[in-house]
Every structure is written in structure tokens, then in C-alpha cells.
Amino acid sequence: MILSKMPAAKVSLRKSRGGVFEITVDGRLRFSKKSAGRFPAGDEVLACIA
């Protein structure tokens, strides 16, 4: 989904434990499942990186 909307984006997946899901952009945390208590909704991922 991300690459189809933003082909120049560099996306990586890092293995972790405990259900951690974070979105970082240029080293800055933009979304944290732990802080929000939920996964991001559909277009919320794109909004975080735009």
C-alpha cells in the first residue's frame, strides 16, 4: 500500500517482541501502537509518513 502511493519511500520491517508496531520517519517516531493502544487505521499510515 505505501509503495504504491509513495514509490520513493524506503520501507523496512524489524522483528521485535510484545506486539510493538511503530512508524518512524527520518528517525522520528510518528506512531506507536503502545502509546495509542491500537494499530493505525487505513490511511492513517500514509498520513503519518506524508
C-alpha positions, 0 to 999 in steps of 0.5 A: 500500500505505501509503495504504491502511493509513495514509490520513493519511500524506503520501507523496512520491517524489524522483528521485535517482541510484545506486539510493538508496531511503530512508524518512524520517519527520518528517525522520528517516531510518528506512531506507536501502537503502545502509546495509542493502544491500537494499530493505525487505521487505513490511511492513517499510515500514509498520513503519518509518513506524508 
